[in-house]
Amino acid sequence: MLAAVASCVTGVGPVAGVVPTKARRIGVLCDESVSYFFEQLRALGCEQHRNVEVIFQDVDASADPERHAARLAERNVAVIIACSNELAAAAKRATPTIPIVLLYGIAPVEAGLVESLATPGGNVTGSVGIPVEMAAKSVELFKVAIPSLRRIAALQKEGNAVAKLLQMRTQRAAEMLGLSLTTIEVSGAGNLPKDFERLRRDAIDGILVSPSLVAHVPDIVALTAAHRIPAMYPFAPAVRAGGLMGYFPRWESQSRKNAQIVDQILRGARPRNIPMQQPLEYAFGVNLKTARALGITFSAAAMLHVTWTVE
């Protein structure tokens, strides 16, 4: 369990009395905004240029993760923040000793990043951002929101092992609901128009977007609007950007847990002994403006499941 109250490197918490003599360097390997996380870190007292120095916060790490991870290791940062499995894996290859906090892990045990959720066993810990169980629930809510769904497609990143694991759960859930599921592996943003042409030819009437495609969300949102196909996403920003609906953990709670983990590490705790945190709160959001544009009216029964909306 995480400490209920902690104050960044002030000596209050799991390793009391340990106060650094200079600002601690926090390296960041991310390809998306982590504002929630840094807000929570500031709430714990970690302030840029006072007691922490954030390195590479605005670098697009996905462009060359191996090089960026190596540079962080060379700068001897106190902890590396990684936003995805791929970036955490790059950091782990770069250093076996510097602690790595994974913000949005997906099946980290199956991905080989940790030995177990309870006892990570190496230099990686953090939180499970998207549990594999979410895949089945997303299919269920998609069908509840749009009862007319019959043929759906799962879009996932080509060659992504975790995406394939999620697809297995999606397939089982679709079969139980009597849905026909087609899986399309996306090789890159440039091929997405061709992928959507295939969706049109296959008469697909709903799309499930894999978390492995986070970098392609703007293109996918635009293409679903152009082809007038409903889509379900695994993260809130996609819904705010015009995606029809999404089911995902509440990032505020996840970010608080991750900030507390960093606080523990900065004061001496070892990641091998810090359990990976799992989400306890989820949200189902819908974009009502997008629904109107697609001619979709959600039933009262469907709206009972919705926890927030974009007007």
Helices and strands as residue ranges (DSSP letters): E 24-29, H 35-43, E 52-55, G 61-63, H 65-74, E 79-82, H 85-94, E 100-105, E 124-128, H 133-145, E 151-157, H 161-176, E 180-186, G 189-191, H 192-201, E 206-209, G 211-216, H 217-227, E 231-233, H 236-240, E 245-249, H 251-266, G 271-273, E 282-287, H 288-293, H 300-303, E 308-310
